[in-house]
């Protein structure tokens, strides 16, 4: 087997290791913890979010301009998972940075600038892409809550929490923008729901 190249982040020759068969797994620093550890739950939720973004990218009606943004965010979510998997006191490890948060904020501002002012709550739905973005947003909110639990018990990089909070904002705005790009009406909440004659 040839040695791993310098630019290869990982090389896996076998996927199963049997190391987790007894309900434990390793953190990024090599320490063993139960799979029920809240940090495992937090980066598991981040992995689920990343998988949902993969589903968003399969939507045939996803605006092309969204694809590079979502591809970049998928890569950044690997950084979030890596950050959560290593105790925060360990130095010289991959960490979420303020730059990633700033980039998300700029993206939010740019996308939101072209959207009509909100005068009601938005219902998840509309186009397939928008609906999938709303599912990803909801999963992102859960990942943020799981990360808050991990922070309360172990302490994590505070920028992980900021990034996930901002990402959920972006996914909400992106869902609205996907519906706007399609030229359809945005699903909005109405007190009491639709009138009976509309059902």
GROMACS elastic network, one bead per residue, 0.5 to 0.9 nm:
[ bonds ]
;  ai    aj funct       b0    kb
    2     5     6  0.86613   500
    4     7     6  0.83186   500
    4     8     6  0.63886   500
    4     9     6  0.85922   500
    4    10     6  0.76467   500
    4    11     6  0.66068   500
    5     8     6  0.52945   500
    5     9     6  0.85190   500
    6     9     6  0.78340   500
    7    10     6  0.89868   500
    8    11     6  0.69975   500
   12    15     6  0.66523   500
   14    17     6  0.73017   500
   16    19     6  0.81985   500
   17    20     6  0.75140   500
   17    21     6  0.87794   500
   18    21     6  0.53920   500
   18    22     6  0.85373   500
   19    22     6  0.75104   500
   19    23     6  0.86974   500
   19    24     6  0.74885   500
   19    25     6  0.69195   500
   19    26     6  0.86922   500
   20    23     6  0.54218   500
   20    24     6  0.50647   500
   20    25     6  0.52746   500
   20    26     6  0.84385   500
   20    35     6  0.81939   500
   21    24     6  0.72488   500
   21    25     6  0.87933   500
   22    25     6  0.87742   500
   22    34     6  0.88648   500
   23    33     6  0.86690   500
   23    34     6  0.58844   500
   23    35     6  0.56461   500
   23    36     6  0.80987   500
   24    32     6  0.64306   500
   24    33     6  0.54488   500
   24    35     6  0.50849   500
   24    36     6  0.82490   500
   25    31     6  0.83264   500
   25    32     6  0.55390   500
   25    33     6  0.56613   500
   25    34     6  0.62304   500
   25    35     6  0.58904   500
   25    40     6  0.85833   500
   26    29     6  0.76602   500
   26    30     6  0.54145   500
   26    31     6  0.54561   500
   26    33     6  0.61802   500
   26    34     6  0.85596   500
   26    35     6  0.87785   500
   26    85     6  0.85471   500
   27    30     6  0.53715   500
   27    31     6  0.54512   500
   27    32     6  0.63009   500
   27    33     6  0.71225   500
   27    39     6  0.86934   500
   27    40     6  0.81806   500
   27    84     6  0.87848   500
   27    85     6  0.51448   500
   27    86     6  0.59306   500
   27    87     6  0.80291   500
   28    31     6  0.74295   500
   28    82     6  0.70889   500
   28    83     6  0.85195   500
   28    84     6  0.85375   500
   28    85     6  0.50097   500
   28    87     6  0.79319   500
   29    32     6  0.89597   500
   29    85     6  0.78097   500
   29    86     6  0.56110   500
   29    87     6  0.74086   500
   29    90     6  0.78386   500
   30    86     6  0.86713   500
   33    36     6  0.81281   500
   33    37     6  0.65069   500
   33    40     6  0.86102   500
   34    37     6  0.54056   500
   34    40     6  0.83290   500
   35    38     6  0.83204   500
   35    39     6  0.88205   500
   35    40     6  0.60918   500
   35    41     6  0.78171   500
   36    39     6  0.83244   500
   36    40     6  0.66703   500
   36    41     6  0.67959   500
   37    40     6  0.54099   500
   37    41     6  0.65614   500
   37    42     6  0.88849   500
   37   150     6  0.84544   500
   38    42     6  0.61060   500
   38    43     6  0.88030   500
   38   146     6  0.70421   500
   38   147     6  0.79256   500
   38   149     6  0.66720   500
   38   150     6  0.52824   500
   38   153     6  0.79861   500
   38   154     6  0.88561   500
   39    43     6  0.63580   500
   39    44     6  0.82952   500
   39    84     6  0.64367   500
   39    85     6  0.67601   500
   39   146     6  0.78937   500
   39   147     6  0.72149   500
   39   149     6  0.82303   500
   39   150     6  0.52954   500
   39   151     6  0.85143   500
   39   154     6  0.82523   500
   40    43     6  0.54760   500
   40    44     6  0.58561   500
   40    45     6  0.85402   500
   40    84     6  0.81920   500
   40    85     6  0.73120   500
   40   150     6  0.88212   500
   41    45     6  0.61660   500
   41    46     6  0.86904   500
   41   143     6  0.84388   500
   41   146     6  0.65660   500
   41   147     6  0.82182   500
   41   150     6  0.84224   500
   42    45     6  0.52404   500
   42    46     6  0.64261   500
   42    47     6  0.87686   500
   42    81     6  0.80915   500
   42    84     6  0.72969   500
   42    85     6  0.89301   500
   42   142     6  0.87631   500
   42   143     6  0.58930   500
   42   144     6  0.77965   500
   42   145     6  0.81749   500
   42   147     6  0.50593   500
   42   148     6  0.85154   500
   42   149     6  0.81627   500
   42   150     6  0.69088   500
   43    47     6  0.61028   500
   43    48     6  0.85373   500
   43    80     6  0.76365   500
   43    82     6  0.80284   500
   43    83     6  0.88375   500
   43    84     6  0.61650   500
   43    85     6  0.70251   500
   43   143     6  0.76264   500
   43   146     6  0.83948   500
   43   147     6  0.78694   500
   44    48     6  0.62525   500
   44    49     6  0.86155   500
   44    81     6  0.79750   500
   44   143     6  0.81759   500
   45    49     6  0.61581   500
   45    50     6  0.86135   500
   45   139     6  0.72576   500
   45   140     6  0.77646   500
   45   142     6  0.71116   500
   45   144     6  0.85693   500
   45   146     6  0.74280   500
   45   147     6  0.88519   500
   46    50     6  0.62187   500
   46    51     6  0.86465   500
   46    77     6  0.67131   500
   46    78     6  0.82107   500
   46    80     6  0.75183   500
   46    81     6  0.64149   500
   46   139     6  0.82046   500
   46   140     6  0.72423   500
   46   142     6  0.88952   500
   46   143     6  0.56738   500
   46   144     6  0.85500   500
   47    50     6  0.50123   500
   47    51     6  0.62289   500
   47    52     6  0.86517   500
   47    77     6  0.76292   500
   47    78     6  0.78235   500
   47    81     6  0.73187   500
   48    51     6  0.50242   500
   48    52     6  0.62564   500
   48    53     6  0.87427   500
   48   136     6  0.87947   500
   48   139     6  0.74087   500
   48   140     6  0.88167   500
   48   143     6  0.86335   500
   49    52     6  0.50216   500
   49    53     6  0.63530   500
   49    54     6  0.87280   500
   49    74     6  0.88705   500
   49    77     6  0.83639   500
   49   135     6  0.89410   500
   49   136     6  0.59047   500
   49   137     6  0.82530   500
   49   138     6  0.89161   500
   49   139     6  0.56930   500
   49   140     6  0.60005   500
   49   143     6  0.76223   500
   50    53     6  0.50649   500
   50    54     6  0.64091   500
   50    55     6  0.88404   500
   50    73     6  0.83949   500
   50    74     6  0.57312   500
   50    75     6  0.87296   500
   50    77     6  0.65858   500
   50    78     6  0.81746   500
   50   136     6  0.82615   500
   51    55     6  0.65098   500
   51    56     6  0.88199   500
   51    74     6  0.86159   500
   51   136     6  0.88179   500
   52    56     6  0.63233   500
   52    57     6  0.87388   500
   52   132     6  0.75161   500
   52   133     6  0.82032   500
   52   135     6  0.74928   500
   52   136     6  0.55645   500
   52   139     6  0.81797   500
   53    57     6  0.62935   500
   53    58     6  0.88359   500
   53    70     6  0.70153   500
   53    71     6  0.85491   500
   53    73     6  0.86897   500
   53    74     6  0.70953   500
   53   132     6  0.80048   500
   53   133     6  0.74762   500
   53   136     6  0.64065   500
   54    57     6  0.51425   500
   54    58     6  0.67018   500
   54    70     6  0.85492   500
   54    71     6  0.86495   500
   54    74     6  0.80299   500
   55    58     6  0.52260   500
   55    59     6  0.69380   500
   55   129     6  0.89839   500
   55   132     6  0.71890   500
   56    59     6  0.54735   500
   56    62     6  0.74630   500
   56    70     6  0.86351   500
   56   128     6  0.84119   500
   56   129     6  0.59313   500
   56   130     6  0.83930   500
   56   131     6  0.87390   500
   56   132     6  0.54363   500
   56   133     6  0.62783   500
   56   136     6  0.80944   500
   57    60     6  0.80678   500
   57    62     6  0.69586   500
   57    66     6  0.86538   500
   57    67     6  0.67877   500
   57    70     6  0.76258   500
   57    71     6  0.84912   500
   57   129     6  0.80582   500
   58    61     6  0.87789   500
   58    62     6  0.79046   500
   58   129     6  0.85164   500
   59    62     6  0.54491   500
   59   128     6  0.63578   500
   59   129     6  0.53845   500
   59   132     6  0.80681   500
   60    63     6  0.85269   500
   60   128     6  0.79887   500
   60   129     6  0.75982   500
   61    64     6  0.86413   500
   61   127     6  0.72481   500
   61   128     6  0.67865   500
   61   129     6  0.60116   500
   61   130     6  0.89616   500
   61   178     6  0.83740   500
   61   182     6  0.80048   500
   62    65     6  0.84706   500
   62    66     6  0.70765   500
   62    67     6  0.78702   500
   62   127     6  0.85932   500
   62   128     6  0.78947   500
   62   129     6  0.51484   500
   62   130     6  0.79551   500
   62   178     6  0.68205   500
   63    66     6  0.56548   500
   63    67     6  0.74282   500
   63   129     6  0.83349   500
   63   178     6  0.66218   500
   63   181     6  0.72406   500
   63   182     6  0.84481   500
   64    67     6  0.55598   500
   64    68     6  0.81574   500
   65    68     6  0.67648   500
   65    69     6  0.75972   500
   66    69     6  0.53513   500
   66    70     6  0.61667   500
   66    71     6  0.85918   500
   66   174     6  0.81203   500
   66   178     6  0.87154   500
   67    70     6  0.52480   500
   67    71     6  0.60374   500
   67    72     6  0.85934   500
   68    72     6  0.61207   500
   68    73     6  0.85695   500
   69    72     6  0.52517   500
   69    73     6  0.62435   500
   69    74     6  0.87000   500
   69   107     6  0.85774   500
   70    74     6  0.60875   500
   70    75     6  0.86836   500
   71    74     6  0.51496   500
   71    75     6  0.65302   500
   71    76     6  0.87796   500
   72    75     6  0.52131   500
   72    76     6  0.62803   500
   72    77     6  0.87335   500
   73    77     6  0.60728   500
   73    78     6  0.87316   500
   73   104     6  0.89089   500
   73   167     6  0.86535   500
   74    77     6  0.51321   500
   74    78     6  0.67344   500
   75    78     6  0.53017   500
   75    79     6  0.68353   500
   76    80     6  0.63500   500
   76    81     6  0.87243   500
   76    96     6  0.80461   500
   76   100     6  0.78467   500
   77    81     6  0.61491   500
   77    82     6  0.84643   500
   78    81     6  0.50442   500
   78    82     6  0.61160   500
   78    83     6  0.85201   500
   79    83     6  0.60435   500
   79    84     6  0.86087   500
   79    94     6  0.65830   500
   79    95     6  0.66024   500
   79    96     6  0.64170   500
   80    83     6  0.50402   500
   80    84     6  0.62277   500
   80    85     6  0.86113   500
   80    94     6  0.86025   500
   80    95     6  0.71288   500
   80    96     6  0.60679   500
   80   160     6  0.63861   500
   80   163     6  0.85003   500
   80   164     6  0.87523   500
   81    84     6  0.51283   500
   81    85     6  0.61090   500
   81    86     6  0.89396   500
   82    85     6  0.50809   500
   82    86     6  0.66383   500
   82    93     6  0.83971   500
   82    94     6  0.65595   500
   82    95     6  0.74014   500
   82    96     6  0.89858   500
   83    86     6  0.57172   500
   83    87     6  0.79557   500
   83    88     6  0.76850   500
   83    93     6  0.75428   500
   83    94     6  0.59836   500
   83    96     6  0.66775   500
   83   156     6  0.81203   500
   83   157     6  0.73690   500
   83   160     6  0.77396   500
   84    87     6  0.71336   500
   84    88     6  0.78690   500
   84    95     6  0.85600   500
   84   147     6  0.80231   500
   84   150     6  0.85176   500
   84   156     6  0.67718   500
   84   157     6  0.77574   500
   84   160     6  0.79085   500
   85    88     6  0.88911   500
   86    89     6  0.83402   500
   86    90     6  0.68761   500
   86    93     6  0.77143   500
   86    94     6  0.88027   500
   86   156     6  0.88446   500
   87    90     6  0.57650   500
   87   154     6  0.77488   500
   87   155     6  0.78300   500
   87   156     6  0.70117   500
   87   157     6  0.88759   500
   88    91     6  0.76059   500
   88    95     6  0.89288   500
   88   154     6  0.84081   500
   88   155     6  0.67018   500
   88   156     6  0.52798   500
   88   157     6  0.59953   500
   89   155     6  0.87922   500
   89   156     6  0.85946   500
   90    93     6  0.70403   500
   91    94     6  0.88195   500
   92    95     6  0.87414   500
   95   157     6  0.75161   500
   95   159     6  0.85223   500
   95   160     6  0.83341   500
   96    99     6  0.83802   500
   96   100     6  0.69595   500
   96   101     6  0.83889   500
   96   157     6  0.75944   500
   96   158     6  0.89371   500
   96   159     6  0.60888   500
   96   160     6  0.60757   500
   96   163     6  0.77793   500
   97   100     6  0.55633   500
   97   101     6  0.69703   500
   97   102     6  0.89509   500
   97   159     6  0.66102   500
   97   160     6  0.84069   500
   97   163     6  0.86988   500
   98   101     6  0.50860   500
   98   102     6  0.61165   500
   98   103     6  0.86025   500
   98   159     6  0.68685   500
   98   162     6  0.89505   500
   98   163     6  0.84311   500
   99   103     6  0.60943   500
   99   104     6  0.86489   500
  100   103     6  0.51486   500
  100   104     6  0.63740   500
  100   105     6  0.87529   500
  100   163     6  0.73261   500
  101   104     6  0.51916   500
  101   105     6  0.62904   500
  101   106     6  0.87954   500
  101   159     6  0.78399   500
  101   162     6  0.71163   500
  101   163     6  0.53722   500
  101   164     6  0.88966   500
  101   166     6  0.70403   500
  101   167     6  0.84043   500
  102   105     6  0.50527   500
  102   106     6  0.62795   500
  102   107     6  0.86465   500
  103   106     6  0.52174   500
  103   107     6  0.62714   500
  103   108     6  0.86803   500
  104   107     6  0.50316   500
  104   108     6  0.61205   500
  104   109     6  0.86328   500
  104   163     6  0.80219   500
  104   166     6  0.67355   500
  104   167     6  0.68204   500
  104   170     6  0.70103   500
  105   108     6  0.50081   500
  105   109     6  0.61768   500
  105   110     6  0.85979   500
  105   166     6  0.69894   500
  105   167     6  0.86833   500
  105   169     6  0.89158   500
  105   170     6  0.78737   500
  106   109     6  0.51076   500
  106   110     6  0.60963   500
  106   111     6  0.85827   500
  107   110     6  0.51575   500
  107   111     6  0.61157   500
  107   112     6  0.83742   500
  107   170     6  0.73988   500
  108   111     6  0.53635   500
  108   112     6  0.58913   500
  108   113     6  0.84413   500
  108   166     6  0.85081   500
  108   167     6  0.89118   500
  108   169     6  0.73503   500
  108   170     6  0.53222   500
  108   171     6  0.87860   500
  108   173     6  0.67641   500
  108   174     6  0.81125   500
  109   112     6  0.51984   500
  109   113     6  0.60107   500
  110   113     6  0.54408   500
  110   114     6  0.75425   500
  111   114     6  0.61664   500
  111   115     6  0.72672   500
  111   170     6  0.85872   500
  111   173     6  0.69142   500
  111   174     6  0.71693   500
  111   177     6  0.69495   500
  112   115     6  0.52574   500
  112   116     6  0.82517   500
  112   117     6  0.89850   500
  112   173     6  0.62910   500
  112   174     6  0.83592   500
  112   176     6  0.86904   500
  112   177     6  0.77328   500
  113   116     6  0.82263   500
  114   177     6  0.82920   500
  115   118     6  0.84843   500
  115   173     6  0.85781   500
  115   176     6  0.76374   500
  115   177     6  0.68475   500
  115   180     6  0.74833   500
  116   119     6  0.89622   500
  118   121     6  0.74846   500
  118   122     6  0.83605   500
  120   188     6  0.62287   500
  120   189     6  0.63110   500
  120   190     6  0.77413   500
  121   187     6  0.88244   500
  121   188     6  0.58102   500
  121   189     6  0.52634   500
  121   190     6  0.81432   500
  122   125     6  0.87004   500
  122   176     6  0.83923   500
  122   186     6  0.73854   500
  122   187     6  0.59716   500
  122   189     6  0.58159   500
  123   126     6  0.85760   500
  123   134     6  0.89491   500
  123   186     6  0.80669   500
  123   187     6  0.52019   500
  123   188     6  0.52105   500
  123   189     6  0.57889   500
  124   130     6  0.74783   500
  124   131     6  0.56204   500
  124   132     6  0.86603   500
  124   133     6  0.86677   500
  124   134     6  0.57155   500
  124   135     6  0.79102   500
  124   175     6  0.83336   500
  124   187     6  0.70606   500
  124   188     6  0.85670   500
  125   128     6  0.72726   500
  125   129     6  0.86748   500
  125   130     6  0.60836   500
  125   132     6  0.81530   500
  125   134     6  0.75437   500
  125   175     6  0.85349   500
  125   179     6  0.86052   500
  125   186     6  0.80505   500
  125   187     6  0.64191   500
  126   129     6  0.81962   500
  126   130     6  0.61220   500
  126   131     6  0.63271   500
  126   175     6  0.88098   500
  126   176     6  0.89499   500
  126   178     6  0.86887   500
  126   179     6  0.61052   500
  126   184     6  0.74490   500
  126   185     6  0.75075   500
  126   186     6  0.63709   500
  126   187     6  0.62440   500
  127   130     6  0.51399   500
  127   131     6  0.61726   500
  127   132     6  0.86142   500
  127   175     6  0.87774   500
  127   178     6  0.73067   500
  127   179     6  0.59959   500
  127   182     6  0.74586   500
  127   184     6  0.82297   500
  128   131     6  0.51581   500
  128   132     6  0.61933   500
  128   133     6  0.85839   500
  129   132     6  0.51778   500
  129   133     6  0.61331   500
  129   134     6  0.86822   500
  129   175     6  0.72608   500
  129   178     6  0.66290   500
  129   179     6  0.81296   500
  130   133     6  0.50061   500
  130   134     6  0.62558   500
  130   135     6  0.87651   500
  130   172     6  0.88100   500
  130   174     6  0.74463   500
  130   176     6  0.68268   500
  130   177     6  0.80206   500
  130   178     6  0.54778   500
  130   179     6  0.60859   500
  131   134     6  0.51148   500
  131   135     6  0.64266   500
  131   136     6  0.87766   500
  131   175     6  0.70556   500
  132   135     6  0.50308   500
  132   136     6  0.62637   500
  132   137     6  0.85777   500
  132   175     6  0.80755   500
  133   136     6  0.50054   500
  133   137     6  0.61180   500
  133   138     6  0.87311   500
  133   171     6  0.58728   500
  133   172     6  0.71742   500
  133   174     6  0.70857   500
  133   175     6  0.53682   500
  133   178     6  0.87732   500
  134   138     6  0.62788   500
  134   139     6  0.86687   500
  134   171     6  0.68054   500
  134   172     6  0.63674   500
  134   174     6  0.87962   500
  134   175     6  0.62356   500
  135   138     6  0.51820   500
  135   139     6  0.63252   500
  135   140     6  0.85890   500
  136   139     6  0.50738   500
  136   140     6  0.60352   500
  136   141     6  0.86801   500
  136   168     6  0.80897   500
  136   171     6  0.71202   500
  137   141     6  0.63379   500
  137   142     6  0.88187   500
  137   167     6  0.78750   500
  137   168     6  0.50311   500
  137   169     6  0.77726   500
  137   170     6  0.83507   500
  137   171     6  0.53809   500
  137   172     6  0.63077   500
  137   175     6  0.89377   500
  138   141     6  0.51600   500
  138   142     6  0.65358   500
  138   143     6  0.87872   500
  138   168     6  0.76277   500
  139   142     6  0.50637   500
  139   143     6  0.61924   500
  139   144     6  0.86303   500
  139   168     6  0.86659   500
  140   144     6  0.61784   500
  140   145     6  0.86730   500
  140   164     6  0.65398   500
  140   165     6  0.78778   500
  140   167     6  0.73307   500
  140   168     6  0.57055   500
  140   171     6  0.87108   500
  141   144     6  0.50635   500
  141   145     6  0.63500   500
  141   146     6  0.87290   500
  141   164     6  0.74856   500
  141   165     6  0.72339   500
  141   167     6  0.89846   500
  141   168     6  0.63641   500
  142   146     6  0.61556   500
  142   147     6  0.85014   500
  143   146     6  0.50421   500
  143   147     6  0.60733   500
  143   148     6  0.85788   500
  143   164     6  0.74366   500
  144   147     6  0.50025   500
  144   148     6  0.62012   500
  144   149     6  0.87757   500
  144   160     6  0.83802   500
  144   161     6  0.61729   500
  144   162     6  0.87881   500
  144   163     6  0.89344   500
  144   164     6  0.56838   500
  144   165     6  0.66257   500
  144   168     6  0.89096   500
  145   149     6  0.64456   500
  145   150     6  0.87795   500
  145   161     6  0.87516   500
  146   149     6  0.51273   500
  146   150     6  0.63776   500
  146   151     6  0.86589   500
  147   151     6  0.60780   500
  147   152     6  0.85851   500
  147   156     6  0.79466   500
  147   160     6  0.77821   500
  147   161     6  0.67366   500
  147   164     6  0.88777   500
  148   152     6  0.61501   500
  148   153     6  0.86921   500
  148   155     6  0.88914   500
  148   156     6  0.85624   500
  148   161     6  0.71038   500
  149   152     6  0.50854   500
  149   153     6  0.63183   500
  149   154     6  0.84972   500
  150   153     6  0.52364   500
  150   154     6  0.57203   500
  150   155     6  0.65683   500
  150   156     6  0.69313   500
  151   154     6  0.53449   500
  151   157     6  0.80294   500
  151   158     6  0.81193   500
  151   161     6  0.88586   500
  152   155     6  0.59915   500
  152   156     6  0.83924   500
  155   158     6  0.83044   500
  156   159     6  0.85061   500
  156   160     6  0.75104   500
  156   161     6  0.85761   500
  157   160     6  0.56466   500
  157   161     6  0.76280   500
  158   161     6  0.54907   500
  158   162     6  0.66687   500
  158   163     6  0.88335   500
  159   163     6  0.58897   500
  159   164     6  0.84816   500
  160   163     6  0.51391   500
  160   164     6  0.62240   500
  160   165     6  0.85641   500
  161   164     6  0.53104   500
  161   165     6  0.61288   500
  161   166     6  0.85958   500
  162   165     6  0.51354   500
  162   166     6  0.61210   500
  162   167     6  0.84716   500
  163   166     6  0.51769   500
  163   167     6  0.59553   500
  163   168     6  0.86747   500
  164   168     6  0.62591   500
  164   169     6  0.87227   500
  165   168     6  0.54107   500
  165   169     6  0.66532   500
  165   170     6  0.89459   500
  166   169     6  0.50443   500
  166   170     6  0.62953   500
  166   171     6  0.87566   500
  167   171     6  0.61759   500
  167   172     6  0.86203   500
  168   171     6  0.51034   500
  168   172     6  0.62710   500
  168   173     6  0.87030   500
  169   172     6  0.52089   500
  169   173     6  0.63027   500
  169   174     6  0.85475   500
  170   173     6  0.51004   500
  170   174     6  0.59093   500
  170   175     6  0.85045   500
  171   175     6  0.60666   500
  171   176     6  0.86454   500
  172   175     6  0.52150   500
  172   176     6  0.64891   500
  172   177     6  0.87245   500
  173   176     6  0.51277   500
  173   177     6  0.61304   500
  173   178     6  0.86018   500
  174   178     6  0.59890   500
  174   179     6  0.86139   500
  175   178     6  0.50954   500
  175   179     6  0.64489   500
  175   180     6  0.86742   500
  176   179     6  0.52754   500
  176   180     6  0.62095   500
  176   181     6  0.86792   500
  176   186     6  0.72587   500
  177   181     6  0.59830   500
  177   182     6  0.85454   500
  178   181     6  0.51643   500
  178   182     6  0.63991   500
  178   183     6  0.89119   500
  179   182     6  0.51619   500
  179   183     6  0.65410   500
  179   184     6  0.61059   500
  179   185     6  0.73165   500
  179   186     6  0.63053   500
  180   183     6  0.51352   500
  180   184     6  0.64213   500
  180   185     6  0.76582   500
  180   186     6  0.73999   500
  181   184     6  0.79858   500
  182   185     6  0.88905   500
  183   186     6  0.89720   500
  185   188     6  0.87221   500
  189   192     6  0.87725   500
  189   193     6  0.70610   500
  189   194     6  0.88872   500
  190   193     6  0.51089   500
  190   194     6  0.67406   500
  191   194     6  0.81704   500
  192   195     6  0.79814   500
  193   196     6  0.86668   500
  194   197     6  0.81669   500
  194   198     6  0.62776   500
  194   199     6  0.70859   500
  195   198     6  0.54004   500
  195   199     6  0.69930   500
  196   199     6  0.52796   500
